[in-house]
Amino acid sequence: FFDLPEAVKKKYEIEGIGGQRGYTSFGKEHAKGKKEGDVKEFWHFGQYVEDDPKLKAKYPKNVYVEELPKFN
């Protein structure tokens, strides 16, 4: 995934969920007390919730990468 072009990775950066799912690009996060962004990028895929409808409703849906089916 991380070798994909930046434009492709950016389409998996979901606004409004604080990086809880999908891609987070360089500089988006920062260490506590720092203004400079971290020099890292990462992917977040969450757990599946099958047996608790209330909890399932609170979790953001996982993001699937169209270009890399095996990555999912």
N, CA, C, O and CB atoms as a CASP TS submission, in Angstrom:
PFRMAT TS
TARGET T0000
AUTHOR 0000-0000-0000
METHOD Language model
MODEL 1
PARENT N/A
ATOM      1  N   PHE     1       0.818  -1.202   0.000  1.00  0.00           N
ATOM      2  CA  PHE     1       0.000   0.000   0.000  1.00  0.00           C
ATOM      3  C   PHE     1       0.857   1.260   0.000  1.00  0.00           C
ATOM      4  O   PHE     1       0.586   2.203  -0.743  1.00  0.00           O
ATOM      5  CB  PHE     1      -0.928   0.002   1.200  1.00  0.00           C
ATOM      6  N   PHE     2       1.878   1.269   0.827  1.00  0.00           N
ATOM      7  CA  PHE     2       2.661   2.497   0.993  1.00  0.00           C
ATOM      8  C   PHE     2       3.501   2.839  -0.227  1.00  0.00           C
ATOM      9  O   PHE     2       4.013   3.955  -0.326  1.00  0.00           O
ATOM     10  CB  PHE     2       3.557   2.371   2.191  1.00  0.00           C
ATOM     11  N   ASP     3       3.654   1.904  -1.158  1.00  0.00           N
ATOM     12  CA  ASP     3       4.361   2.169  -2.410  1.00  0.00           C
ATOM     13  C   ASP     3       3.446   2.748  -3.486  1.00  0.00           C
ATOM     14  O   ASP     3       3.925   3.147  -4.548  1.00  0.00           O
ATOM     15  CB  ASP     3       5.002   0.895  -2.920  1.00  0.00           C
ATOM     16  N   LEU     4       2.150   2.800  -3.233  1.00  0.00           N
ATOM     17  CA  LEU     4       1.218   3.382  -4.205  1.00  0.00           C
ATOM     18  C   LEU     4       1.481   4.883  -4.349  1.00  0.00           C
ATOM     19  O   LEU     4       2.022   5.506  -3.436  1.00  0.00           O
ATOM     20  CB  LEU     4      -0.254   3.127  -3.775  1.00  0.00           C
ATOM     21  N   PRO     5       1.100   5.469  -5.494  1.00  0.00           N
ATOM     22  CA  PRO     5       1.252   6.921  -5.655  1.00  0.00           C
ATOM     23  C   PRO     5       0.472   7.691  -4.583  1.00  0.00           C
ATOM     24  O   PRO     5      -0.565   7.236  -4.102  1.00  0.00           O
ATOM     25  CB  PRO     5       0.780   7.351  -7.054  1.00  0.00           C
ATOM     26  N   GLU     6       0.982   8.832  -4.232  1.00  0.00           N
ATOM     27  CA  GLU     6       0.363   9.660  -3.175  1.00  0.00           C
ATOM     28  C   GLU     6      -1.110   9.948  -3.468  1.00  0.00           C
ATOM     29  O   GLU     6      -1.939   9.915  -2.558  1.00  0.00           O
ATOM     30  CB  GLU     6       1.127  10.989  -3.023  1.00  0.00           C
ATOM     31  N   ALA     7      -1.434  10.226  -4.710  1.00  0.00           N
ATOM     32  CA  ALA     7      -2.828  10.530  -5.068  1.00  0.00           C
ATOM     33  C   ALA     7      -3.758   9.353  -4.781  1.00  0.00           C
ATOM     34  O   ALA     7      -4.902   9.552  -4.374  1.00  0.00           O
ATOM     35  CB  ALA     7      -2.923  10.913  -6.546  1.00  0.00           C
ATOM     36  N   VAL     8      -3.282   8.150  -4.988  1.00  0.00           N
ATOM     37  CA  VAL     8      -4.093   6.962  -4.717  1.00  0.00           C
ATOM     38  C   VAL     8      -4.258   6.790  -3.209  1.00  0.00           C
ATOM     39  O   VAL     8      -5.367   6.557  -2.727  1.00  0.00           O
ATOM     40  CB  VAL     8      -3.448   5.693  -5.346  1.00  0.00           C
ATOM     41  N   LYS     9      -3.167   6.903  -2.470  1.00  0.00           N
ATOM     42  CA  LYS     9      -3.252   6.755  -1.010  1.00  0.00           C
ATOM     43  C   LYS     9      -4.188   7.799  -0.404  1.00  0.00           C
ATOM     44  O   LYS     9      -4.948   7.493   0.515  1.00  0.00           O
ATOM     45  CB  LYS     9      -1.854   6.873  -0.375  1.00  0.00           C
ATOM     46  N   LYS    10      -4.137   9.020  -0.912  1.00  0.00           N
ATOM     47  CA  LYS    10      -4.953  10.108  -0.349  1.00  0.00           C
ATOM     48  C   LYS    10      -6.451   9.823  -0.449  1.00  0.00           C
ATOM     49  O   LYS    10      -7.226  10.296   0.382  1.00  0.00           O
ATOM     50  CB  LYS    10      -4.638  11.419  -1.062  1.00  0.00           C
ATOM     51  N   LYS    11      -6.863   9.059  -1.452  1.00  0.00           N
ATOM     52  CA  LYS    11      -8.304   8.780  -1.561  1.00  0.00           C
ATOM     53  C   LYS    11      -8.798   7.864  -0.439  1.00  0.00           C
ATOM     54  O   LYS    11     -10.003   7.693  -0.256  1.00  0.00           O
ATOM     55  CB  LYS    11      -8.616   8.144  -2.919  1.00  0.00           C
ATOM     56  N   TYR    12      -7.865   7.279   0.307  1.00  0.00           N
ATOM     57  CA  TYR    12      -8.221   6.434   1.439  1.00  0.00           C
ATOM     58  C   TYR    12      -8.033   7.145   2.777  1.00  0.00           C
ATOM     59  O   TYR    12      -8.115   6.522   3.835  1.00  0.00           O
ATOM     60  CB  TYR    12      -7.397   5.167   1.414  1.00  0.00           C
ATOM     61  N   GLU    13      -7.785   8.436   2.724  1.00  0.00           N
ATOM     62  CA  GLU    13      -7.661   9.239   3.941  1.00  0.00           C
ATOM     63  C   GLU    13      -9.042   9.835   4.230  1.00  0.00           C
ATOM     64  O   GLU    13      -9.481  10.765   3.554  1.00  0.00           O
ATOM     65  CB  GLU    13      -6.556  10.373   3.787  1.00  0.00           C
ATOM     66  N   ILE    14      -9.707   9.295   5.226  1.00  0.00           N
ATOM     67  CA  ILE    14     -11.101   9.636   5.517  1.00  0.00           C
ATOM     68  C   ILE    14     -11.152  10.787   6.520  1.00  0.00           C
ATOM     69  O   ILE    14     -10.700  10.650   7.657  1.00  0.00           O
ATOM     70  CB  ILE    14     -11.869   8.401   6.065  1.00  0.00           C
ATOM     71  N   GLU    15     -11.693  11.895   6.101  1.00  0.00           N
ATOM     72  CA  GLU    15     -11.801  13.071   6.973  1.00  0.00           C
ATOM     73  C   GLU    15     -12.900  12.859   8.012  1.00  0.00           C
ATOM     74  O   GLU    15     -13.893  12.175   7.763  1.00  0.00           O
ATOM     75  CB  GLU    15     -12.087  14.346   6.141  1.00  0.00           C
ATOM     76  N   GLY    16     -12.699  13.456   9.166  1.00  0.00           N
ATOM     77  CA  GLY    16     -13.744  13.488  10.182  1.00  0.00           C
ATOM     78  C   GLY    16     -13.775  12.325  11.160  1.00  0.00           C
ATOM     79  O   GLY    16     -14.615  12.301  12.060  1.00  0.00           O
ATOM     80  N   ILE    17     -12.861  11.345  10.999  1.00  0.00           N
ATOM     81  CA  ILE    17     -12.879  10.223  11.946  1.00  0.00           C
ATOM     82  C   ILE    17     -11.544  10.096  12.686  1.00  0.00           C
ATOM     83  O   ILE    17     -11.281   9.076  13.323  1.00  0.00           O
ATOM     84  CB  ILE    17     -13.197   8.911  11.209  1.00  0.00           C
ATOM     85  N   GLY    18     -10.725  11.108  12.604  1.00  0.00           N
ATOM     86  CA  GLY    18      -9.495  11.163  13.391  1.00  0.00           C
ATOM     87  C   GLY    18      -8.516  10.028  13.151  1.00  0.00           C
ATOM     88  O   GLY    18      -7.805   9.615  14.067  1.00  0.00           O
ATOM     89  N   GLY    19      -8.472   9.518  11.921  1.00  0.00           N
ATOM     90  CA  GLY    19      -7.523   8.452  11.619  1.00  0.00           C
ATOM     91  C   GLY    19      -7.908   7.092  12.153  1.00  0.00           C
ATOM     92  O   GLY    19      -7.074   6.189  12.205  1.00  0.00           O
ATOM     93  N   GLN    20      -9.164   6.929  12.554  1.00  0.00           N
ATOM     94  CA  GLN    20      -9.582   5.647  13.130  1.00  0.00           C
ATOM     95  C   GLN    20      -9.671   4.525  12.097  1.00  0.00           C
ATOM     96  O   GLN    20      -9.652   3.348  12.457  1.00  0.00           O
ATOM     97  CB  GLN    20     -10.919   5.807  13.809  1.00  0.00           C
ATOM     98  N   ARG    21      -9.768   4.876  10.840  1.00  0.00           N
ATOM     99  CA  ARG    21      -9.817   3.890   9.757  1.00  0.00           C
ATOM    100  C   ARG    21      -9.120   4.484   8.541  1.00  0.00           C
ATOM    101  O   ARG    21      -9.112   5.697   8.335  1.00  0.00           O
ATOM    102  CB  ARG    21     -11.296   3.483   9.415  1.00  0.00           C
ATOM    103  N   GLY    22      -8.536   3.598   7.743  1.00  0.00           N
ATOM    104  CA  GLY    22      -7.929   4.022   6.492  1.00  0.00           C
ATOM    105  C   GLY    22      -6.521   4.579   6.653  1.00  0.00           C
ATOM    106  O   GLY    22      -5.791   4.219   7.576  1.00  0.00           O
ATOM    107  N   TYR    23      -6.163   5.457   5.740  1.00  0.00           N
ATOM    108  CA  TYR    23      -4.809   5.995   5.620  1.00  0.00           C
ATOM    109  C   TYR    23      -4.653   7.307   6.379  1.00  0.00           C
ATOM    110  O   TYR    23      -5.562   8.137   6.401  1.00  0.00           O
ATOM    111  CB  TYR    23      -4.454   6.201   4.154  1.00  0.00           C
ATOM    112  N   THR    24      -3.501   7.482   6.994  1.00  0.00           N
ATOM    113  CA  THR    24      -3.118   8.753   7.602  1.00  0.00           C
ATOM    114  C   THR    24      -1.764   9.123   7.018  1.00  0.00           C
ATOM    115  O   THR    24      -0.799   8.369   7.143  1.00  0.00           O
ATOM    116  CB  THR    24      -3.069   8.665   9.183  1.00  0.00           C
ATOM    117  N   SER    25      -1.695  10.282   6.381  1.00  0.00           N
ATOM    118  CA  SER    25      -0.476  10.692   5.683  1.00  0.00           C
ATOM    119  C   SER    25       0.535  11.340   6.621  1.00  0.00           C
ATOM    120  O   SER    25       0.242  11.634   7.780  1.00  0.00           O
ATOM    121  CB  SER    25      -0.818  11.651   4.561  1.00  0.00           C
ATOM    122  N   PHE    26       1.736  11.554   6.083  1.00  0.00           N
ATOM    123  CA  PHE    26       2.823  12.190   6.832  1.00  0.00           C
ATOM    124  C   PHE    26       2.375  13.534   7.407  1.00  0.00           C
ATOM    125  O   PHE    26       1.674  14.300   6.745  1.00  0.00           O
ATOM    126  CB  PHE    26       4.057  12.383   5.929  1.00  0.00           C
ATOM    127  N   GLY    27       2.781  13.806   8.623  1.00  0.00           N
ATOM    128  CA  GLY    27       2.556  15.113   9.228  1.00  0.00           C
ATOM    129  C   GLY    27       1.184  15.350   9.816  1.00  0.00           C
ATOM    130  O   GLY    27       0.937  16.421  10.370  1.00  0.00           O
ATOM    131  N   LYS    28       0.287  14.395   9.716  1.00  0.00           N
ATOM    132  CA  LYS    28      -1.076  14.582  10.233  1.00  0.00           C
ATOM    133  C   LYS    28      -1.132  14.483  11.753  1.00  0.00           C
ATOM    134  O   LYS    28      -1.930  15.168  12.393  1.00  0.00           O
ATOM    135  CB  LYS    28      -2.015  13.551   9.621  1.00  0.00           C
ATOM    136  N   GLU    29      -0.301  13.644  12.321  1.00  0.00           N
ATOM    137  CA  GLU    29      -0.265  13.501  13.772  1.00  0.00           C
ATOM    138  C   GLU    29       0.974  14.190  14.316  1.00  0.00           C
ATOM    139  O   GLU    29       1.939  14.440  13.595  1.00  0.00           O
ATOM    140  CB  GLU    29      -0.285  12.011  14.184  1.00  0.00           C
ATOM    141  N   HIS    30       0.923  14.487  15.590  1.00  0.00           N
ATOM    142  CA  HIS    30       2.093  15.079  16.233  1.00  0.00           C
ATOM    143  C   HIS    30       2.167  14.610  17.682  1.00  0.00           C
ATOM    144  O   HIS    30       1.156  14.287  18.305  1.00  0.00           O
ATOM    145  CB  HIS    30       2.041  16.629  16.161  1.00  0.00           C
ATOM    146  N   ALA    31       3.374  14.583  18.188  1.00  0.00           N
ATOM    147  CA  ALA    31       3.586  14.164  19.569  1.00  0.00           C
ATOM    148  C   ALA    31       2.991  15.200  20.522  1.00  0.00           C
ATOM    149  O   ALA    31       2.916  16.386  20.200  1.00  0.00           O
ATOM    150  CB  ALA    31       5.095  13.964  19.855  1.00  0.00           C
ATOM    151  N   LYS    32       2.583  14.751  21.661  1.00  0.00           N
ATOM    152  CA  LYS    32       1.996  15.635  22.665  1.00  0.00           C
ATOM    153  C   LYS    32       2.956  16.786  22.977  1.00  0.00           C
ATOM    154  O   LYS    32       4.132  16.568  23.268  1.00  0.00           O
ATOM    155  CB  LYS    32       1.656  14.846  23.955  1.00  0.00           C
ATOM    156  N   GLY    33       2.437  18.001  22.910  1.00  0.00           N
ATOM    157  CA  GLY    33       3.231  19.185  23.210  1.00  0.00           C
ATOM    158  C   GLY    33       4.056  19.691  22.042  1.00  0.00           C
ATOM    159  O   GLY    33       4.791  20.666  22.192  1.00  0.00           O
ATOM    160  N   LYS    34       3.954  19.048  20.871  1.00  0.00           N
ATOM    161  CA  LYS    34       4.730  19.454  19.692  1.00  0.00           C
ATOM    162  C   LYS    34       3.807  20.027  18.620  1.00  0.00           C
ATOM    163  O   LYS    34       2.656  19.609  18.494  1.00  0.00           O
ATOM    164  CB  LYS    34       5.530  18.257  19.125  1.00  0.00           C
ATOM    165  N   LYS    35       4.311  20.970  17.862  1.00  0.00           N
ATOM    166  CA  LYS    35       3.555  21.542  16.750  1.00  0.00           C
ATOM    167  C   LYS    35       3.924  20.886  15.426  1.00  0.00           C
ATOM    168  O   LYS    35       3.132  20.892  14.483  1.00  0.00           O
ATOM    169  CB  LYS    35       3.793  23.043  16.668  1.00  0.00           C
ATOM    170  N   GLU    36       5.135  20.317  15.356  1.00  0.00           N
ATOM    171  CA  GLU    36       5.593  19.684  14.133  1.00  0.00           C
ATOM    172  C   GLU    36       4.884  18.346  13.929  1.00  0.00           C
ATOM    173  O   GLU    36       4.651  17.606  14.885  1.00  0.00           O
ATOM    174  CB  GLU    36       7.115  19.489  14.168  1.00  0.00           C
ATOM    175  N   GLY    37       4.548  18.045  12.690  1.00  0.00           N
ATOM    176  CA  GLY    37       3.904  16.774  12.387  1.00  0.00           C
ATOM    177  C   GLY    37       4.891  15.623  12.404  1.00  0.00           C
ATOM    178  O   GLY    37       6.076  15.801  12.120  1.00  0.00           O
ATOM    179  N   ASP    38       4.391  14.437  12.739  1.00  0.00           N
ATOM    180  CA  ASP    38       5.224  13.235  12.754  1.00  0.00           C
ATOM    181  C   ASP    38       5.651  12.857  11.339  1.00  0.00           C
ATOM    182  O   ASP    38       4.936  13.102  10.367  1.00  0.00           O
ATOM    183  CB  ASP    38       4.472  12.067  13.411  1.00  0.00           C
ATOM    184  N   VAL    39       6.818  12.262  11.251  1.00  0.00           N
ATOM    185  CA  VAL    39       7.343  11.804   9.964  1.00  0.00           C
ATOM    186  C   VAL    39       6.992  10.321   9.833  1.00  0.00           C
ATOM    187  O   VAL    39       7.863   9.451   9.866  1.00  0.00           O
ATOM    188  CB  VAL    39       8.909  12.043   9.851  1.00  0.00           C
ATOM    189  N   LYS    40       5.702  10.063   9.685  1.00  0.00           N
ATOM    190  CA  LYS    40       5.228   8.691   9.500  1.00  0.00           C
ATOM    191  C   LYS    40       3.891   8.732   8.772  1.00  0.00           C
ATOM    192  O   LYS    40       3.171   9.730   8.801  1.00  0.00           O
ATOM    193  CB  LYS    40       5.096   7.946  10.868  1.00  0.00           C
ATOM    194  N   GLU    41       3.591   7.642   8.135  1.00  0.00           N
ATOM    195  CA  GLU    41       2.266   7.434   7.565  1.00  0.00           C
ATOM    196  C   GLU    41       1.822   6.067   8.062  1.00  0.00           C
ATOM    197  O   GLU    41       2.652   5.211   8.367  1.00  0.00           O
ATOM    198  CB  GLU    41       2.268   7.523   5.971  1.00  0.00           C
ATOM    199  N   PHE    42       0.516   5.866   8.143  1.00  0.00           N
ATOM    200  CA  PHE    42       0.066   4.554   8.618  1.00  0.00           C
ATOM    201  C   PHE    42      -1.324   4.216   8.101  1.00  0.00           C
ATOM    202  O   PHE    42      -2.040   5.061   7.563  1.00  0.00           O
ATOM    203  CB  PHE    42       0.073   4.512  10.142  1.00  0.00           C
ATOM    204  N   TRP    43      -1.674   2.955   8.283  1.00  0.00           N
ATOM    205  CA  TRP    43      -2.962   2.411   7.870  1.00  0.00           C
ATOM    206  C   TRP    43      -3.645   1.830   9.101  1.00  0.00           C
ATOM    207  O   TRP    43      -3.020   1.114   9.883  1.00  0.00           O
ATOM    208  CB  TRP    43      -2.795   1.327   6.749  1.00  0.00           C
ATOM    209  N   HIS    44      -4.924   2.138   9.271  1.00  0.00           N
ATOM    210  CA  HIS    44      -5.671   1.617  10.414  1.00  0.00           C
ATOM    211  C   HIS    44      -6.857   0.803   9.901  1.00  0.00           C
ATOM    212  O   HIS    44      -7.717   1.301   9.175  1.00  0.00           O
ATOM    213  CB  HIS    44      -6.153   2.775  11.347  1.00  0.00           C
ATOM    214  N   PHE    45      -6.868  -0.446  10.300  1.00  0.00           N
ATOM    215  CA  PHE    45      -7.978  -1.347  10.001  1.00  0.00           C
ATOM    216  C   PHE    45      -8.469  -1.870  11.337  1.00  0.00           C
ATOM    217  O   PHE    45      -7.692  -2.451  12.095  1.00  0.00           O
ATOM    218  CB  PHE    45      -7.551  -2.525   9.029  1.00  0.00           C
ATOM    219  N   GLY    46      -9.741  -1.675  11.637  1.00  0.00           N
ATOM    220  CA  GLY    46     -10.257  -2.013  12.962  1.00  0.00           C
ATOM    221  C   GLY    46     -10.830  -3.408  13.075  1.00  0.00           C
ATOM    222  O   GLY    46     -10.947  -4.153  12.102  1.00  0.00           O
ATOM    223  N   GLN    47     -11.175  -3.721  14.291  1.00  0.00           N
ATOM    224  CA  GLN    47     -11.772  -5.033  14.567  1.00  0.00           C
ATOM    225  C   GLN    47     -13.168  -5.115  13.973  1.00  0.00           C
ATOM    226  O   GLN    47     -13.807  -4.102  13.687  1.00  0.00           O
ATOM    227  CB  GLN    47     -11.823  -5.302  16.084  1.00  0.00           C
ATOM    228  N   TYR    48     -13.616  -6.327  13.800  1.00  0.00           N
ATOM    229  CA  TYR    48     -14.990  -6.563  13.367  1.00  0.00           C
ATOM    230  C   TYR    48     -15.856  -6.743  14.610  1.00  0.00           C
ATOM    231  O   TYR    48     -15.459  -7.419  15.559  1.00  0.00           O
ATOM    232  CB  TYR    48     -15.086  -7.813  12.425  1.00  0.00           C
ATOM    233  N   VAL    49     -17.023  -6.142  14.600  1.00  0.00           N
ATOM    234  CA  VAL    49     -17.972  -6.311  15.696  1.00  0.00           C
ATOM    235  C   VAL    49     -19.207  -6.978  15.095  1.00  0.00           C
ATOM    236  O   VAL    49     -19.949  -6.367  14.327  1.00  0.00           O
ATOM    237  CB  VAL    49     -18.329  -4.925  16.396  1.00  0.00           C
ATOM    238  N   GLU    50     -19.404  -8.208  15.450  1.00  0.00           N
ATOM    239  CA  GLU    50     -20.496  -8.993  14.861  1.00  0.00           C
ATOM    240  C   GLU    50     -21.677  -9.200  15.807  1.00  0.00           C
ATOM    241  O   GLU    50     -22.814  -9.336  15.356  1.00  0.00           O
ATOM    242  CB  GLU    50     -19.973 -10.335  14.424  1.00  0.00           C
ATOM    243  N   ASP    51     -21.417  -9.224  17.106  1.00  0.00           N
ATOM    244  CA  ASP    51     -22.458  -9.651  18.047  1.00  0.00           C
ATOM    245  C   ASP    51     -22.939  -8.549  18.988  1.00  0.00           C
ATOM    246  O   ASP    51     -23.554  -8.835  20.015  1.00  0.00           O
ATOM    247  CB  ASP    51     -21.950 -10.794  18.861  1.00  0.00           C
ATOM    248  N   ASP    52     -22.663  -7.295  18.642  1.00  0.00           N
ATOM    249  CA  ASP    52     -23.077  -6.187  19.507  1.00  0.00           C
ATOM    250  C   ASP    52     -23.514  -5.010  18.622  1.00  0.00           C
ATOM    251  O   ASP    52     -22.696  -4.152  18.289  1.00  0.00           O
ATOM    252  CB  ASP    52     -21.911  -5.761  20.478  1.00  0.00           C
ATOM    253  N   PRO    53     -24.791  -4.965  18.243  1.00  0.00           N
ATOM    254  CA  PRO    53     -25.269  -3.926  17.325  1.00  0.00           C
ATOM    255  C   PRO    53     -25.016  -2.490  17.811  1.00  0.00           C
ATOM    256  O   PRO    53     -24.732  -1.608  17.001  1.00  0.00           O
ATOM    257  CB  PRO    53     -26.739  -4.113  17.093  1.00  0.00           C
ATOM    258  N   LYS    54     -25.115  -2.254  19.106  1.00  0.00           N
ATOM    259  CA  LYS    54     -24.883  -0.899  19.623  1.00  0.00           C
ATOM    260  C   LYS    54     -23.426  -0.492  19.444  1.00  0.00           C
ATOM    261  O   LYS    54     -23.139   0.630  19.026  1.00  0.00           O
ATOM    262  CB  LYS    54     -25.275  -0.814  21.110  1.00  0.00           C
ATOM    263  N   LEU    55     -22.516  -1.392  19.755  1.00  0.00           N
ATOM    264  CA  LEU    55     -21.092  -1.105  19.582  1.00  0.00           C
ATOM    265  C   LEU    55     -20.743  -0.992  18.095  1.00  0.00           C
ATOM    266  O   LEU    55     -19.969  -0.119  17.703  1.00  0.00           O
ATOM    267  CB  LEU    55     -20.234  -2.201  20.252  1.00  0.00           C
ATOM    268  N   LYS    56     -21.299  -1.851  17.290  1.00  0.00           N
ATOM    269  CA  LYS    56     -21.057  -1.829  15.842  1.00  0.00           C
ATOM    270  C   LYS    56     -21.466  -0.484  15.246  1.00  0.00           C
ATOM    271  O   LYS    56     -20.803   0.020  14.339  1.00  0.00           O
ATOM    272  CB  LYS    56     -21.825  -2.974  15.147  1.00  0.00           C
ATOM    273  N   ALA    57     -22.539   0.090  15.743  1.00  0.00           N
ATOM    274  CA  ALA    57     -23.017   1.383  15.250  1.00  0.00           C
ATOM    275  C   ALA    57     -22.054   2.518  15.592  1.00  0.00           C
ATOM    276  O   ALA    57     -22.040   3.539  14.904  1.00  0.00           O
ATOM    277  CB  ALA    57     -24.393   1.685  15.827  1.00  0.00           C
ATOM    278  N   LYS    58     -21.257   2.356  16.633  1.00  0.00           N
ATOM    279  CA  LYS    58     -20.313   3.390  17.056  1.00  0.00           C
ATOM    280  C   LYS    58     -18.990   3.335  16.297  1.00  0.00           C
ATOM    281  O   LYS    58     -18.311   4.353  16.168  1.00  0.00           O
ATOM    282  CB  LYS    58     -20.048   3.262  18.533  1.00  0.00           C
ATOM    283  N   TYR    59     -18.619   2.158  15.795  1.00  0.00           N
ATOM    284  CA  TYR    59     -17.337   1.977  15.124  1.00  0.00           C
ATOM    285  C   TYR    59     -17.416   2.461  13.677  1.00  0.00           C
ATOM    286  O   TYR    59     -18.390   2.168  12.984  1.00  0.00           O
ATOM    287  CB  TYR    59     -16.908   0.501  15.173  1.00  0.00           C
ATOM    288  N   PRO    60     -16.411   3.192  13.213  1.00  0.00           N
ATOM    289  CA  PRO    60     -16.388   3.523  11.777  1.00  0.00           C
ATOM    290  C   PRO    60     -16.188   2.242  10.969  1.00  0.00           C
ATOM    291  O   PRO    60     -15.567   1.289  11.438  1.00  0.00           O
ATOM    292  CB  PRO    60     -15.254   4.559  11.453  1.00  0.00           C
ATOM    293  N   LYS    61     -16.716   2.234   9.767  1.00  0.00           N
ATOM    294  CA  LYS    61     -16.535   1.066   8.896  1.00  0.00           C
ATOM    295  C   LYS    61     -15.095   0.997   8.428  1.00  0.00           C
ATOM    296  O   LYS    61     -14.434   2.021   8.251  1.00  0.00           O
ATOM    297  CB  LYS    61     -17.495   1.122   7.682  1.00  0.00           C
ATOM    298  N   ASN    62     -14.619  -0.218   8.231  1.00  0.00           N
ATOM    299  CA  ASN    62     -13.276  -0.397   7.701  1.00  0.00           C
ATOM    300  C   ASN    62     -13.219   0.082   6.259  1.00  0.00           C
ATOM    301  O   ASN    62     -14.227   0.100   5.552  1.00  0.00           O
ATOM    302  CB  ASN    62     -12.843  -1.868   7.798  1.00  0.00           C
ATOM    303  N   VAL    63     -12.034   0.465   5.842  1.00  0.00           N
ATOM    304  CA  VAL    63     -11.789   0.971   4.498  1.00  0.00           C
ATOM    305  C   VAL    63     -11.049  -0.116   3.728  1.00  0.00           C
ATOM    306  O   VAL    63     -10.080  -0.685   4.230  1.00  0.00           O
ATOM    307  CB  VAL    63     -10.972   2.317   4.525  1.00  0.00           C
ATOM    308  N   TYR    64     -11.500  -0.403   2.517  1.00  0.00           N
ATOM    309  CA  TYR    64     -10.901  -1.438   1.688  1.00  0.00           C
ATOM    310  C   TYR    64     -10.217  -0.799   0.482  1.00  0.00           C
ATOM    311  O   TYR    64     -10.769   0.102  -0.151  1.00  0.00           O
ATOM    312  CB  TYR    64     -11.966  -2.462   1.233  1.00  0.00           C
ATOM    313  N   VAL    65      -9.023  -1.270   0.174  1.00  0.00           N
ATOM    314  CA  VAL    65      -8.220  -0.728  -0.919  1.00  0.00           C
ATOM    315  C   VAL    65      -8.565  -1.448  -2.218  1.00  0.00           C
ATOM    316  O   VAL    65      -8.291  -2.639  -2.363  1.00  0.00           O
ATOM    317  CB  VAL    65      -6.708  -0.858  -0.610  1.00  0.00           C
ATOM    318  N   GLU    66      -9.164  -0.726  -3.158  1.00  0.00           N
ATOM    319  CA  GLU    66      -9.576  -1.308  -4.434  1.00  0.00           C
ATOM    320  C   GLU    66      -8.390  -1.861  -5.219  1.00  0.00           C
ATOM    321  O   GLU    66      -8.492  -2.911  -5.854  1.00  0.00           O
ATOM    322  CB  GLU    66     -10.305  -0.269  -5.270  1.00  0.00           C
ATOM    323  N   GLU    67      -7.278  -1.157  -5.172  1.00  0.00           N
ATOM    324  CA  GLU    67      -6.114  -1.509  -5.990  1.00  0.00           C
ATOM    325  C   GLU    67      -5.368  -2.743  -5.479  1.00  0.00           C
ATOM    326  O   GLU    67      -4.605  -3.355  -6.228  1.00  0.00           O
ATOM    327  CB  GLU    67      -5.163  -0.340  -6.047  1.00  0.00           C
ATOM    328  N   LEU    68      -5.579  -3.113  -4.216  1.00  0.00           N
ATOM    329  CA  LEU    68      -4.838  -4.215  -3.602  1.00  0.00           C
ATOM    330  C   LEU    68      -5.764  -5.132  -2.817  1.00  0.00           C
ATOM    331  O   LEU    68      -5.777  -5.073  -1.587  1.00  0.00           O
ATOM    332  CB  LEU    68      -3.739  -3.675  -2.686  1.00  0.00           C
ATOM    333  N   PRO    69      -6.544  -5.980  -3.492  1.00  0.00           N
ATOM    334  CA  PRO    69      -7.491  -6.840  -2.786  1.00  0.00           C
ATOM    335  C   PRO    69      -6.855  -7.698  -1.688  1.00  0.00           C
ATOM    336  O   PRO    69      -7.485  -7.935  -0.658  1.00  0.00           O
ATOM    337  CB  PRO    69      -8.177  -7.731  -3.771  1.00  0.00           C
ATOM    338  N   LYS    70      -5.635  -8.161  -1.885  1.00  0.00           N
ATOM    339  CA  LYS    70      -4.983  -8.999  -0.870  1.00  0.00           C
ATOM    340  C   LYS    70      -4.563  -8.196   0.348  1.00  0.00           C
ATOM    341  O   LYS    70      -4.365  -8.765   1.422  1.00  0.00           O
ATOM    342  CB  LYS    70      -3.770  -9.694  -1.461  1.00  0.00           C
ATOM    343  N   PHE    71      -4.424  -6.895   0.203  1.00  0.00           N
ATOM    344  CA  PHE    71      -4.083  -6.022   1.335  1.00  0.00           C
ATOM    345  C   PHE    71      -5.219  -6.013   2.352  1.00  0.00           C
ATOM    346  O   PHE    71      -4.986  -5.912   3.557  1.00  0.00           O
ATOM    347  CB  PHE    71      -3.786  -4.579   0.849  1.00  0.00           C
ATOM    348  N   ASN    72      -6.435  -6.117   1.861  1.00  0.00           N
ATOM    349  CA  ASN    72      -7.602  -6.083   2.723  1.00  0.00           C
ATOM    350  C   ASN    72      -7.684  -7.345   3.559  1.00  0.00           C
ATOM    351  O   ASN    72      -8.610  -7.499   4.355  1.00  0.00           O
ATOM    352  CB  ASN    72      -8.870  -5.909   1.901  1.00  0.00           C
TER
END
